[in-house]
Amino acid sequence: MILKELRIRTWIGDPTNCYIVFDEESKDVIVIDPAGDVDKIVEMIDILKR
């Protein structure tokens, strides 16, 4: 199990924490509090799945 913390900018410009939980065995992903910057979140998920 991998837990990643990302600093994500919200639509009002304030940074917030977003958490990605990834299970290497099942390849399941949970994103907690995605708040914004979808491209950055998807990029990290793609990196984890490699």
SVG drawing of the C-alpha trace seen along z (x, -y; Angstrom):
<svg xmlns="http://www.w3.org/2000/svg" viewBox="-12 -32 18 40">
<polyline fill="none" stroke="black" stroke-width="0.4" points="0.0,0.0 1.3,-3.4 0.2,-6.8 1.1,-9.9 0.4,-13.5 0.1,-16.2 -0.2,-20.0 -3.1,-20.9 -4.2,-24.5 -7.9,-24.9 -10.0,-27.0 -9.7,-30.0 -5.9,-29.6 -5.3,-28.3 -3.2,-25.1 -4.7,-22.1 -3.6,-18.5 -4.8,-15.7 -4.1,-12.1 -3.7,-9.2 -3.9,-5.6 -2.7,-3.0 -2.6,0.8 0.2,2.3 -1.4,5.8 -4.9,4.9 -4.0,1.6 -7.0,0.0 -6.7,-3.8 -8.5,-6.0 -8.2,-9.8 -9.1,-11.8 -10.0,-15.5 -9.1,-16.1 -10.0,-19.8 -8.6,-20.8 -5.7,-20.4 -7.0,-17.1 -4.0,-16.9 -1.5,-16.7 -3.6,-14.0 -4.0,-11.9 -0.2,-12.3 0.6,-10.9 -1.8,-8.0 -0.2,-7.1 3.2,-7.2 2.1,-4.9 0.6,-2.4 3.9,-1.8"/>
</svg>
